[in-house]
Amino acid sequence: MLSPALETELAAARANQLSYTLSPENAALLQEKTLVMLVSPVAVGKSYAISRLIQADEEFKPVAVITTREARQDDDPALFRTVPHDDVHVGQILGAIKNGEMVNYTVHPTSGRIYGTFPSDYPGTFNVLPTLSGAVEQLRSAPFKRSVVISLSTDPETWKHRLNLRYPEASEERSKRLKEAAVSLKWMLHPDQSHTIFWADNPDDPEAVVRSIIGIVKYNEKSDQAARENARRMLEIAEELS
């Protein structure tokens, strides 16, 4: 648990996260880089897609996120650096935020855990980041040369099967993940996003999603509209299971 003083500082950071700005010195480090944000609910396969993508094209690099959430068994160390959610580590992150050293940060709306990145976490020409929907606007305002948002979905029945494999029994964790999935899917499907995001299907064939992401980012290919329909049906499942 955090001390009351740190809890107060964390609440203030959460309230101000959309107005956060990177310092000019750190902003200069991003001006020749492209950010590729992958947005999707749990169990769609973002981490696996990223691992295959960076193997297929050396211009794509994963963004390593620092987070105070608990480590998970399936965490890819190339994507997550977990630190304890305690006064020392949260205090260090809040200090970096105050100094404008972080590219972005998000205080999770349900868990209160922090997610964020530093300029050194963007080593490639095209930097791929699994992104919470609530963090997209903040990252869009960061001074990258270009930002691309790709919403991933998959076959709804496949997604339901993956969810049940990962969370086979009713639990607080399963309930939380389903609520988060619904929030993400509603954001992806909102009319305000219709002209600002691209859609890609993430089927069981990993090469297909790799081709889709490279095509969108490097060659300005169009969205896969079937992926949008998948997301609509996935939202129905998320609300049915919640």
N, C-alpha and C positions, 0 to 999 in steps of 0.2 A: 504494500500500500504506500501511497505517496503521503508526504506530510501535508497538512492543510494549506501551507503557503504554496507548495508546488501544485497542488490541485487548483488553487486559485489562478496561478500563472498559466496552467494548462488550459483552463476554461477560457482565459483571455486569448490565448493563442488560437484556440478553436474558433472563437468569435471573429478573429481578425484574419483567418487564413485566406479568404478570398481577396483581401486587399494587400496581402504580403507582396513585397518587392525585393528582388535580388539586388545586392550592392552593384554599382557600376563596374568595379574591378572583376567581380565574378561573372557578371553578365557578358563581359567581353570574351569570356572563354567559350561561349555557346554560339557565337554569331555565324560560324561556318558549319554548324551541325544541324541535322534533321532529327526530329523526335517522332517516333512512331508509337502511338498509344494503342494498346490492345485492350478493349473493354469487353467484358463478358461476365456472366454469372459463374459461380463455382461449377467445376466438373465439366467444363467445355473443352479443356485441354490447352490453356494458354501456355503453360510452362513447357509442355511437350512441343507445341508448335514453335516456340521460340528456340528451343534446343535444336530442332531440325533446320530452322531458318538460318541460324548462324553457322551451321555446318555446310549449308548449301551455298551461301554467299558471304564472303569474308568482309564485305562492306557493312554488313549488319552485325551489331554488337549488342549484347544484353545490358540493360541498365540495372545496376545493383542497388536495391532499395534497403535503407536502414529502417528497422522497425522494432518497436518495443513489445510487439505481440509475442506470444509463446511460440517457440519453434515447433514445426510440424514434421512428421516423419518423411513426408514427400517434398519438403522444401528443397529447391535447387540452390546450392550455395552460390551459384553465379548470379542468382536473382535476389536473394534475401540475405541480409546480415542482421541477425537478431541480437538485441542487447536487452538486459533486464529492464522491466518497467519499475525502476526505483528512483529514489531522489537523485542519485549520482548521475545516472545515464539520462534520465529525463531532463535534469538540470543542464547537462551539457548540450543536449539538443535544443532546449529553449534558449540557451545562450547563443548558439549558432543562428537561430532564427532572429534574435534581437540584432545580431551583427550583420544580417543580410547575407550569410554564408551559404544558405541552402537554396537550391534551385526551387524546390517546392516542399511543402509538408501538408499532411492531412491528419487530423485527429479523428479517428474512426467514430462515426455517430453512435454506435451501440456499445463498443468495447472501451472507448477512450484511449486506445493504443495509438501511437504515433507511427506514421509512415512518411519517409522523406528521402530526398536525394541531394547530393552535392555535385558541383561541376565535374569533379574527377570521376563520377559515376557514368559519364557519357563519353566513352572512349572511341566511338566509331563515327563513320560518315552518317550512317543511319542507325539510330539508337532506339532499341525496342524495349518498351516499358509496359508490363501489365498494370493497368490503371483503374482505380476505382472511379466510378462515374462522377462522384463528387469532387474529384481532383482535376477533371479535364479542363475546366475553365481557367483555373489557376495556371496550369501548365501551358495552355494556349497563349496566355499573356507573357510567358517567359520569352526571352529574346533569342529563340532559335531561328535559324535561317528559314526553317519550314517546320510545321507541325501537321501530322496526319493522324486522324482518329479512325481506327478500324474496329467495328463491332463484330465479334465472333459469335456464331451460334452453331448448332449441330442438329441432327435429326432428333426431334422431341422425345421419341421413345428410347433412343440411345441415351439421351441425357438423363431420362428418368431412371434407366437401368444403372447408369454410372452413379447417380445420387444414392440409389438404394444400396449399391455396393459399398460406397464410402460411408454412408450413415444408415446402416441396416435397421436400427431401432430408433423408436421415438426418444428424443433427448433434447436438452437445451441447445446443444451445438447444432443438431439437425434443424431445429426450429429457427435458430439464428441465421444459418446459411440460407434457408429458404426465403426468409424475409429479405436478406441481402440480395438474393437472386432476383426477387420481385422488384426491388428498388432499381437494380441495374437494368433489368429488362424494360421497365417502364421508361427509364431515361433513354435507352437506345431507341425505343419506339415512339418517343414523343415527337410531335410534328416540328417542334423547334429544332430538332436535330436532323431533319430530313435532308437538308442541303449542306450539312457540316460534317457528316460521317460517311464512311464507306462500310459496306457489308461484305463479309467473307464467311463461307461455310467451312467448318472444321470437321470433315467426315473422318471415318476410321482410316482413310488413306492420308497419311501425313504429307505426302508430296503434293497433294492437291492444294492444301491450305498454304503451303510454302509458295507454290506458284502464284496463288491469288495475292498474297501479301507483297511479293516482289513485283508483280504486275501493277498493283495499285500504287506502290511507293515509287518505283523507278520509271514506270512507263505510262502512268496516268490511266490505267485501265479502269473500266466501270465496276460498280458494285455488283455483287451477286444478289439479285432481289429475292431469290428463293431463300437466302439466309434470313432475310427480314421476316418472311412468313414463318420460318422455323422459330424465330424469336417470339413471334406473337403466340404461337402454340405452346412454346416453353413457358411463357408467362401464365397461360391458363393452367398448366401443370403445377407451377410454383404456388399459385393461389389455391389450387385444389388440395395440395399436400400440406399447406401451412396450417 
